[in-house]
């Protein structure tokens, strides 16, 4: 996650959320191939959001140091 650019991270996050949505609705009709898939996708989304937040914090610390 740390090696991806901000734009790549946003695209990956959007794609993963869409994949999770598809997984939820497809699971309504039949048994899932991988019962842990939804949990893995949620974990991946949480990791991406954490990385995004860390980048925002780092950039806000960098801008606030310049104001002092």
Phi, psi and omega in degrees: 000324185289339181273349181279149175283169180300318181294319178296321180294319179295317180295317179297321179296315179298315180295319181292321176297320178295320179295319178296318179300315179297318180297319179298313184285330178286334181287343182293330185267328187212174177290142180284149176293316179239104183295342180267002186299317181296319178294321178295319180293319179296321178296317179297318178297316179298321178295320179293318179294324178296317179296318178299316181294320178298321179293321178296317179296318180296317180290326179287328176292320179295323180282329181285332177292328180288338182278342184286000000 
